[in-house]
Amino acid sequence: MSIDISPGRFVTSSDGTKIWAAACGNPSKPAVVFIHGFACTADAFDKQYTNPTMLEDLYIIRYDVRGCGRSEGPLNGEAYSSEIQADDFKAVIDAYNVTKPFVATWSLGGIVPPDVIAKFGPDSLSGHIMMGSFPHRNMHSEVVHPVILSLIPGLMTEDIALFAKTLPEFVLSCVSPHHKLSYDVYAKWLGGAAPRAPIVRQSMLGRGQDSTAIMQAATHFPYIAIQGEDDQHLVPQKLEKWMKDHLTRSEFHLIPGVGHAPFYEAPDIANKLILDFVKKYAA
């Protein structure tokens, strides 16, 4: 068995933007691409990238979405379109010689798989693992939690003082109110979100999406939701109902005492669910 723990690299997307990506794990096993949420970085999934079982049974690819972390962030709204997001994803998996990977997403990262399916078809992916995430942009208003809704104006603002006040509240809202976020993780998540111009945050949060392709595939495309009961970004009951109403091949797992980041707050449970899902659909 060969275990690849390669350092990160930059790949070039269709518009010339440099996207940071990395891979680890076993290249002979099913590939899972991890996509972080709004204003975060790929480092959010450290408890997956360093888990021995995950590394043995999966080939894990991760990247910083454009406008986040180590990736470049163009200063125009058109650079964050669905088509460009799909091109970023394709550039990353091509760089690691992967086809038809699974996708594991956190929060706003959930809207990237619909971009990929819209451009490259439903057979371009093997399944969507949603961790505090959702199936496409247009249904977000049906499941959004009042807490994150109250923070969005401060995340979109050009007022530096308001943004500085809102950002720490946003980071803390990413875990259960009962979870003690360690200072080093708090500082890392805060730092990953801070150094970007308002136009980047506005373009990421405000971009539209045509959900036609993903909903046409909803009868056969597999989903799993790994959802925290204390999530302050999504209302779990509403997400579960939406999935039952619209997604034929889906499963929903609610974890008590866990907030918006189940992969971080309950990694043992989340990792097992990820591995079981991949094993179920890899064939």
C-alpha positions as CSV (number, residue, x, y, z in Angstrom):
1,M,0.0,0.0,0.0
2,S,1.3,3.5,-0.9
3,I,0.4,6.4,1.3
4,D,0.8,9.9,-0.3
5,I,1.2,12.8,2.1
6,S,2.3,15.4,-0.5
7,P,2.7,19.1,0.2
8,G,0.3,21.6,-1.3
9,R,0.7,23.0,-4.8
10,F,-0.9,25.7,-6.9
11,V,-3.0,24.7,-10.0
12,T,-4.2,27.2,-12.6
13,S,-7.9,27.6,-13.3
14,S,-9.5,28.5,-16.7
15,D,-9.2,32.3,-16.0
16,G,-5.6,32.1,-14.8
17,T,-6.4,32.2,-11.1
18,K,-4.0,30.2,-8.9
19,I,-5.8,27.7,-6.7
20,W,-4.0,26.0,-3.7
21,A,-4.6,22.3,-3.4
22,A,-3.2,19.3,-1.7
23,A,-3.7,15.5,-1.5
24,C,-3.1,12.8,1.1
25,G,-4.0,9.3,1.7
26,N,-4.1,6.2,-0.5
27,P,-4.3,7.0,-4.3
28,S,-5.6,3.5,-5.0
29,K,-8.7,4.1,-2.9
30,P,-11.9,6.2,-3.7
31,A,-11.2,10.0,-3.9
32,V,-13.0,12.5,-1.8
33,V,-12.6,16.2,-2.4
34,F,-13.2,18.3,0.7
35,I,-14.5,21.8,0.1
36,H,-14.7,24.3,3.0
37,G,-17.3,26.9,3.7
38,F,-17.5,30.7,3.4
39,A,-14.3,32.6,4.3
40,C,-12.6,29.5,5.6
41,T,-9.7,27.4,4.4
42,A,-9.0,23.7,3.7
43,D,-7.3,23.5,7.1
44,A,-10.8,23.3,8.7
45,F,-10.7,19.5,8.0
46,D,-7.4,18.8,9.9
47,K,-9.2,16.0,11.8
48,Q,-9.9,14.2,8.6
49,Y,-6.5,14.7,6.9
50,T,-4.7,13.3,9.9
51,N,-6.9,10.3,10.7
52,P,-5.0,7.1,10.0
53,T,-8.2,5.2,8.9
54,M,-9.2,8.0,6.6
55,L,-5.7,8.1,5.1
56,E,-5.7,4.3,4.6
57,D,-9.1,4.0,3.0
58,L,-9.5,7.2,1.0
59,Y,-7.6,9.5,-1.3
60,I,-8.3,12.9,0.2
61,I,-8.0,16.0,-2.0
62,R,-8.5,19.5,-0.5
63,Y,-8.3,23.0,-1.9
64,D,-8.8,26.6,-0.8
65,V,-11.7,28.0,-2.8
66,R,-10.8,31.1,-4.8
67,G,-10.9,34.1,-2.6
68,C,-10.0,32.1,0.5
69,G,-6.8,31.0,2.2
70,R,-3.8,30.5,0.0
71,S,-5.7,30.7,-3.3
72,E,-5.9,33.9,-5.3
73,G,-9.0,36.1,-5.0
74,P,-9.8,38.2,-8.1
75,L,-11.5,41.6,-7.3
76,N,-14.5,41.3,-9.6
77,G,-17.8,39.6,-9.1
78,E,-17.7,37.7,-12.5
79,A,-14.7,35.7,-11.3
80,Y,-16.9,33.9,-8.8
81,S,-19.5,32.5,-11.2
82,S,-20.8,29.0,-11.1
83,E,-18.9,28.1,-14.3
84,I,-15.6,29.4,-12.9
85,Q,-16.2,27.5,-9.6
86,A,-16.7,24.3,-11.7
87,D,-13.5,25.0,-13.6
88,D,-11.6,25.4,-10.3
89,F,-12.8,22.0,-9.2
90,K,-11.9,20.4,-12.5
91,A,-8.4,21.9,-12.4
92,V,-7.8,20.5,-9.0
93,I,-9.0,16.9,-9.7
94,D,-7.1,16.9,-13.0
95,A,-3.9,17.9,-11.2
96,Y,-4.3,14.7,-9.1
97,N,-5.5,12.4,-12.0
98,V,-8.8,11.8,-10.4
99,T,-12.2,11.2,-12.1
100,K,-15.6,11.0,-10.6
101,P,-14.7,11.7,-6.9
102,F,-17.0,12.0,-4.0
103,V,-17.3,15.5,-2.6
104,A,-17.4,16.4,1.1
105,T,-18.6,19.9,1.8
106,W,-19.0,22.3,4.7
107,S,-21.6,25.0,4.7
108,L,-21.4,27.2,1.6
109,G,-19.0,24.7,0.1
110,G,-22.2,22.7,-0.7
111,I,-23.0,24.9,-3.7
112,V,-19.9,23.8,-5.6
113,P,-21.1,20.3,-6.5
114,P,-24.2,21.8,-8.3
115,D,-21.7,24.0,-10.3
116,V,-19.7,20.9,-11.3
117,I,-22.8,18.9,-12.3
118,A,-24.2,21.8,-14.3
119,K,-21.0,22.0,-16.4
120,F,-19.7,18.5,-16.5
121,G,-22.8,16.4,-15.9
122,P,-24.1,14.2,-13.0
123,D,-21.6,11.4,-13.9
124,S,-18.7,13.7,-13.0
125,L,-19.3,13.0,-9.2
126,S,-20.0,9.9,-7.2
127,G,-21.9,11.5,-4.3
128,H,-22.3,14.5,-2.0
129,I,-21.3,14.3,1.7
130,M,-22.9,17.4,3.3
131,M,-21.5,18.4,6.7
132,G,-23.4,21.4,8.0
133,S,-24.0,21.9,4.3
134,F,-26.9,22.0,1.8
135,P,-27.6,20.7,-1.8
136,H,-27.8,24.0,-3.7
137,R,-27.8,27.8,-3.4
138,N,-31.4,28.4,-4.2
139,M,-32.9,26.3,-1.4
140,H,-30.7,27.9,1.3
141,S,-33.4,30.4,2.3
142,E,-35.7,27.5,3.2
143,V,-33.3,26.1,5.8
144,V,-31.2,29.1,7.0
145,H,-30.9,29.7,10.7
146,P,-31.7,33.2,12.2
147,V,-28.3,33.4,13.9
148,I,-26.3,33.3,10.6
149,L,-29.0,35.4,8.9
150,S,-28.3,38.2,11.4
151,L,-24.6,38.0,10.8
152,I,-24.6,38.2,7.0
153,P,-24.9,42.0,6.7
154,G,-21.8,42.4,8.8
155,L,-19.9,39.8,6.7
156,M,-20.9,41.6,3.5
157,T,-20.2,45.1,4.7
158,E,-17.5,47.5,3.6
159,D,-17.5,49.0,7.1
160,I,-14.3,47.7,8.7
161,A,-15.4,48.3,12.2
162,L,-18.7,46.4,11.7
163,F,-16.8,43.5,9.9
164,A,-14.3,43.4,12.8
165,K,-17.1,43.0,15.2
166,T,-19.0,40.4,13.2
167,L,-16.2,38.1,12.2
168,P,-15.5,36.7,15.7
169,E,-19.2,36.2,16.2
170,F,-19.2,34.3,12.8
171,V,-16.3,32.0,13.8
172,L,-17.9,31.2,17.2
173,S,-21.2,30.5,15.5
174,C,-19.5,27.7,13.5
175,V,-19.6,25.4,16.6
176,S,-22.3,24.6,19.2
177,P,-22.7,27.3,21.9
178,H,-21.8,24.5,24.3
179,H,-18.5,23.7,22.5
180,K,-15.3,25.3,23.8
181,L,-13.4,26.3,20.7
182,S,-9.6,26.2,21.4
183,Y,-7.8,29.5,21.0
184,D,-5.4,28.2,18.4
185,V,-8.3,26.9,16.2
186,Y,-10.3,30.1,16.8
187,A,-7.3,32.2,15.8
188,K,-6.6,30.0,12.7
189,W,-10.2,30.2,11.5
190,L,-10.4,34.0,12.2
191,G,-7.1,34.6,10.4
192,G,-8.2,32.6,7.4
193,A,-11.3,34.8,7.0
194,A,-9.9,38.2,7.7
195,P,-7.5,39.4,4.9
196,R,-9.9,39.7,2.0
197,A,-11.5,42.7,0.3
198,P,-15.2,43.2,0.7
199,I,-15.9,42.5,-3.0
200,V,-14.5,39.0,-2.5
201,R,-16.9,38.2,0.4
202,Q,-19.8,39.9,-1.4
203,S,-19.2,37.8,-4.5
204,M,-18.9,34.5,-2.6
205,L,-22.0,35.0,-0.6
206,G,-24.1,36.8,-3.2
207,R,-23.5,34.7,-6.3
208,G,-26.4,33.0,-8.0
209,Q,-26.8,29.5,-9.2
210,D,-29.0,27.6,-11.7
211,S,-30.2,24.5,-9.8
212,T,-31.8,22.8,-12.8
213,A,-29.1,20.3,-13.5
214,I,-28.7,19.1,-9.9
215,M,-32.5,18.8,-9.4
216,Q,-32.8,16.7,-12.6
217,A,-30.2,14.4,-11.1
218,A,-31.9,14.3,-7.7
219,T,-33.6,10.9,-8.4
220,H,-30.4,9.0,-8.6
221,F,-27.5,11.1,-7.2
222,P,-26.6,10.0,-3.6
223,Y,-26.4,12.4,-0.7
224,I,-25.7,12.1,3.0
225,A,-26.2,14.9,5.5
226,I,-24.0,14.8,8.6
227,Q,-25.8,17.4,10.7
228,G,-25.3,18.9,14.1
229,E,-28.4,19.4,16.3
230,D,-27.1,22.7,17.6
231,D,-26.3,24.2,14.2
232,Q,-26.7,28.0,14.2
233,H,-26.4,28.2,10.4
234,L,-29.0,25.7,9.2
235,V,-32.2,24.5,10.9
236,P,-31.8,20.7,10.9
237,Q,-35.5,19.8,10.9
238,K,-36.0,22.0,7.8
239,L,-33.0,20.5,6.0
240,E,-34.2,16.9,6.8
241,K,-37.7,17.6,5.5
242,W,-36.3,19.3,2.3
243,M,-34.1,16.3,1.6
244,K,-37.0,13.8,2.1
245,D,-39.2,15.8,-0.2
246,H,-36.6,16.3,-3.0
247,L,-33.8,13.8,-2.9
248,T,-34.5,10.2,-3.6
249,R,-31.2,8.7,-2.6
250,S,-30.3,10.5,0.6
251,E,-29.7,9.8,4.3
252,F,-29.8,12.2,7.2
253,H,-27.8,11.9,10.4
254,L,-28.4,14.2,13.3
255,I,-25.6,14.4,16.0
256,P,-26.8,15.7,19.4
257,G,-24.7,18.4,21.1
258,V,-22.9,19.3,17.9
259,G,-23.1,22.6,16.0
260,H,-22.3,23.7,12.4
261,A,-18.9,21.8,12.2
262,P,-19.7,18.1,12.9
263,F,-16.4,17.0,11.2
264,Y,-14.5,19.1,13.8
265,E,-16.8,18.7,16.9
266,A,-17.5,15.0,16.5
267,P,-14.8,13.7,14.1
268,D,-15.1,10.0,15.1
269,I,-18.8,10.0,14.2
270,A,-18.4,12.1,11.1
271,N,-15.4,10.1,9.8
272,K,-17.2,6.8,10.2
273,L,-20.2,8.1,8.4
274,I,-18.0,9.4,5.5
275,L,-16.3,6.1,5.2
276,D,-19.5,4.1,5.3
277,F,-21.1,6.3,2.6
278,V,-18.1,6.1,0.3
279,K,-18.0,2.3,0.7
280,K,-21.7,2.0,0.0
281,Y,-21.5,4.0,-3.3
282,A,-17.9,3.5,-4.5
283,A,-18.9,0.4,-6.5
